[in-house]
């Protein structure tokens, strides 16, 4: 099976064949790619092509257990958190 460009790059960057070195290189690449994605998303928002939508999520510890054992009181243990989600404007 031929190697992907990423696999070839990692093989060229790694000085030894240890798994630790390979993971360090891959984690560095992941951080760089995530930064590039965030920067590109920000540019799209600034150009008016996309937006960051505020979304809400309801969090509850082990919802199936609470619904089965405390069906009338499980809702008081819920918390709501918000997060920003990237979305293209159509």
HUCOR-V432539 format. One record per pair of residues at least 6 apart in sequence whose ideal C-beta (glycine too) atoms are under 8 Angstrom apart, sorted by the first residue. I is the first residue (numbers start at 1). J is the second residue. Records with the same first field share a line. If there is no record, write none. Layout:
BEGIN
I: J ; J
END
This chain:
BEGIN
3: 11
6: 29
9: 29
10: 22 ; 25 ; 26 ; 29
13: 25
14: 21 ; 22 ; 25
15: 21
41: 50 ; 52 ; 86
44: 50 ; 86 ; 88
45: 51 ; 52 ; 86
48: 89
49: 88 ; 89
50: 86 ; 87 ; 88 ; 89
51: 86 ; 87 ; 89
52: 84 ; 85 ; 86 ; 87
53: 84 ; 85 ; 86 ; 87
54: 82 ; 83 ; 84 ; 85
55: 82 ; 83 ; 84 ; 85
56: 80 ; 81 ; 82
57: 80 ; 81 ; 82 ; 83
58: 78 ; 79 ; 80
59: 78 ; 79 ; 80 ; 81
60: 66 ; 74 ; 77 ; 78 ; 79
61: 77
63: 74
66: 73 ; 74 ; 77
67: 74
END
